[in-house]
Amino acid sequence: MNSDNNQIKMLATSIHQLTRIDNYVDTKVPGLTVFKKTEANIPQVGMYEPSVCLIAQGAKKVLLGHEQFIYDTQHYIFSCVHLPVVSQVIDASNDTPYLGLKLNFDYQELALLIADLDLPLPKNQKASPGMATGDLTDELINAFQRLINLEEESEHIHILAPIIRREIFYRLLTGEQGEKLMRLSAMGTHTQQVAQSISWIKTHFAQSINIEMLAEMANMASSTFHQHFRKMTAMSPLQYIKQLRLQEARKLMLTQHFDASRACFHVGYDSPSQFSREYKRLFGDSPAKHITKLRNNLSSKS
C-alpha cells in the first residue's frame, strides 16, 4: 500500500523547516540526517552508507553498476553496505525543492531485532544486490515523522529515539524487502559474510589488500567470494577498493586541503601518475581541476 499524500506533505514541511539555513543537517537524533536541494543536478559519484532513505518531495536516481534505482515520495531505498554509486536528483526546483532524509543503521542492531522477534531465516542464502527500493507505507512515514519531531523534544531523544528506530527496522524487516535485510544480518549467509568483508575494507583500504585474504576472511573460495562480492556491489573487490581510495582522496583534498601527491600516498597509492589517471577517469577532471571546481561551486552557493 502506497503512502498517504497528506502524511508525506507533513514530513516535507518538517524537513523544510529543519533545512531553512543549511541544506544538509545532522539532526540531534543519532543517525538521522535531513537534506534539501533546490535544483536537479548532474550525476554525482558518491558513497551510500548502510541506511534507509526517504524522499518527502522530489525524486532521485541512483546507479549501482548497470542497475538503476529511482525513488520518490512513494518509494524508499536502502543500502545494505557501503556502496560506491552514481546518484542524481532528478526532480527539484526553488519552488518545490527536493527534500529527503537518511537514517543510518548497523548490522548488530538488525541482528538483535531479528533474534528478539524470532524471525525465520531466509531460505535463499545467496548474495544479492546490496541496494533495493520498496513501497513507502503510511506506517513508515508516521514513524519517521515521530523521529523528526524529537528534534523539538531533545530531552526525550535518548529514550524515545531507540524505540522509534526499532519500529522502523521492524517494519522494514517484515515488509517486502525484509528478506534482503535479514540476509545481511543472519550469520553464515553469503550476504552477511561479504558485508563483514566490506566493513573491514572500509577501514583498511589504504593497506595492501588481495582477494585471497578477503576470501579467507569471508570463509569462501576466492572465486566464490569474487562472484558474491560483485553481485552485492556491482564491481570487483579491487574496483571497490579503488573507488574507496579515490573518494577518500577527494574528501581529504576538499576538506583538509591535502595536495594531490599527499592524498595519493595517504589513501594507499604508490604512483602519483596512476592516481591522477584513475582520479580523472572517475571524476572527469584531474585532482587539482576537480577540487577547484568543487570549491567554486561551494563558494557560489554560500
KALIN-V102362 format. One record per helix or strand of 3 or more residues. SS is the DSSP state (H for helix, E for strand). FROM is the first residue (numbers start at 1). LEN is the number of residues. If there is no record, write none. Layout:
# KALIN-V102362
{{SS FROM LEN} {SS FROM LEN}}
This chain:
# KALIN-V102362
{{H 5 14} {E 24 3} {E 32 6} {E 44 5} {E 51 7} {E 59 6} {E 67 5} {E 75 5} {E 83 9} {E 98 7} {H 107 11} {E 131 5} {H 138 15} {H 154 20} {H 178 8} {H 190 15} {H 211 7} {H 222 12} {H 237 19} {H 260 7} {H 272 12} {H 287 15}}
